[in-house]
Amino acid sequence: MSLQGPCIARGFYYLYYKRYYLLRYLSRYLSRSFQLYQLSTNVGMPQTRRKLEERNIRKITKMAGGSSYGVTLPIEMVRKLKWKEHQKVVVTLRGKKLSIEDWKE
């Protein structure tokens, strides 16, 4: 019986290490295959830049309060007009178009 104790223990450790290396290999393999999947489907990857004609096409979004809408302005235009953050502007309706102008006191 004294021989069975160490043999059983060795068998236990062998299975434990076999399981450990198998799980280690699977986790590496799965993470690598997930990375390849991300690369192949462009998940989480930045999209290509818009064409010059499409850069000024913007979406209207509903603001948090629900009583107004917002549109982001192209940074190039804001810089060209030398507008700053929190600057007051006047929005006017001209026919079927909106006009945004600098507010002057």
KALINHU-V648718 format. One record per helix or strand of 2 or more residues. SS is the DSSP state (2 for helix, 1 for strand). FROM is the first residue (numbers start at 1). LEN is the number of residues. If there is no record, write none. Layout:
BEGIN
ss/from/len
SS/FROM/LEN
SS/FROM/LEN
END
This chain:
BEGIN
ss/from/len
2/2/40
2/52/3
1/61/2
1/69/2
2/75/7
1/89/6
1/97/6
END
